[in-house]
Amino acid sequence: MNRYSTVILAAVFVAVASMSAFAQQAQSANASQAAPPAQNANPLSTELKQMYNGVKNNLTKMADKMPEEHYSFKASSDIRTFGQLVAHVADSQARNCSLVNGEQKSVDAASKTTKADLVAALKESFAMCDAAFDGLTDAKASDMIKFGQRQRSRLVALAGVVSHSNLEYGYMAVYLRLKGIIPPSSEGR
């Protein structure tokens, strides 16, 4: 390598090293001025709300999807009809979510038999639960609420709603499958 090539190579090396150093300084300056990455102030309640919205979506679609004539269907003689399961979910959600909201209410879904009435009761129970979940923050999660003879935290009470609703959704999915209908959570697979 001749002297001229060595000088050119050294100049290129110095130029690249200088650009790299300037780029790092600029990046450090911008990083110190930039806002820190946003953190969710309520990670526990946010995740629980996401789980609730998932089961709410599945149950709402399922109730709409099952034809009226199959609301009286029982998978066996010793269990509830599909309509009775919808009523059970609506009554359970209304009872628990209204207690979390500070007042005991009922949608009296167990007394209803038509698809339209049961779907309306389910939607009413979801409105109560929407209010309960919207009011949940991580700071309020440990607030104790009276449930009959016992106390439960707001977080555990609402986690129970999600858990129970998912359990009932699983039962109801079997009813749909027995009628040749794909449950909402399995659509598009």
N, C-alpha and C positions, 0 to 999 in steps of 0.2 A: 504494500500500500504506500503510495507516495505521500509527500508532506501535504499537498493540497487536499487530498482525500481525507487525511486525518483531521485537518482543520475543519473541513465541511462536516464531518461526522461529529466532531466535538461541538460545533455550533448547533447542530440539530439536537444533540443530546441536551445541551444547556437550554435550548428553547422549549423542548418537551418537558423537562424538569421544571422550568419556570412556570409554564402553563398549568402544570399539575398542581404546583404549590398555590398559585393564584386561584385556581378552581376550588381547592380545599378551603382556603380562607373565605372565599365568597360563600361557599356552602355553609361553613360554620357561622358566618354572620347572619345568613338567612335563617338558619335553624334556630338561632337564639331569638330572632324577632318573630318567627312564625309561632302561631298558637299551638299548644300541645295537642296531641291527638285527643279527640273527644272521647270521653269515657261515659258509659251509661251510669247515671247516678242511682239507678234502681235495677241492678242486674237480676235479683231474685224475682221481684214482682214482674219484671218485663218478660222473663222466661216463662213464668206461670201464665201470664196473659197470652203468650204465643201458643202455649199448649191448650188453653181454653178456647182460643179462636179456631184452632184446628178441629177440636171435637165439636164445637158449635157448627162449623161449616159442614162437617160430615153428617151430624144428626139432622140439620136443616135440609140438606140435600136428600138424605135417606127418607125422611118423612114425606117430602114432596115426590120422591121417585116411586114409592110403593103405591100401586093403584088402590083406589078406595075399596074395591071388592076383596082385597087381601088384608085389610086392616083387622078383619075378624079371624085371620089365619093363625092356627096354633101348630107349632112343630110337633107337639104331642099333646095328648089330652090333659095332662097334669101340669101344664105351664101356661103362662099368660099369652094372650093374643098379641099380635104386633101392635095393635091399637092400645092395648093395656100397657105395653112396654113404653110407648110414646107418652102415655099419661103418667106413668111412674116416673120417667125422667123429668117431665115438666113439673110434677108436684114436688119431687125431691129438690130440684134446682130452685124452685120458687121458695120453698121452705128455708133452705140453707142460705141462699143469697139474700133473701129479705132479712134474715137474722143478722147477717153481716152488715146490711144496710141500716140496721137499727130498728126494724119494725117487722113483726111477723105477718106475712101475707100468704095467701093461697090462690092458686089458679083453679082449684077444684077440677083438675083434668080427669080424675078418676070417674067423675060422673058423666063424662062426655063419650060419645061413641062414633060420631062421624069424623071422617078425615079432616074436613074443614075446621071443625071445632077443636080437634086435637092438635092440628098444626097451629092454630091460633093460640092455644094454651101454651104450646112449646115456645112459640115466638114471644109470648108475654113473659114466660120464665126466663128466656134469654135476655129480655130487656132488664129484668131485675138483676141478673148476673152481670150484664154489661156494666151497670152502675156499680156493683160491688167490685168488679175487677178494675174499673176505671179509677175507683177510689183507693186502690191498693198501691202503697209505696213500700219500699224497704223499711222506711222509718215506722210505718204503721203495721208492718207485718207481724210484730210480736204483741200488738194490742190484743187483750183477752176479751172474748165475747161469750156471753152466756148461751149455752145450748142445752136447754132443759135443765137437768141436775148438774151439769158439768160445765167447765170453761174450756174453750179452745182458742188458740191464737187465730187471728184473721188469716194468716198464711195457710195454716193447716186446714182451716175450714174450707177455704177456696181450693186448696189442693185436693181435698176430699170430693168436691164437686167435679173437678176434672177427672179424678180417678174413677168415681162412680159412673160418670157419663161415658167414659171410654169403655168401661166394663159392659154397660148396657148396649153401647154401640156394637160391641163384639157379638153379643147375643143376637141383636137385631140383624146383623150382617148375615147370619146363618139363615134367618127367615127369608131375606132377599134372595140368597143363593138357592134356597129350596124352591123359590118361585122363578128361577132362571134370570134373576136380575143381578147385575154386577153392583156391589156396594160402592159408594162414592170414593172411598179411600183406595179402591183397586182399579178405578177407571184409568184408562190410558196406559196400562202396564202391558 
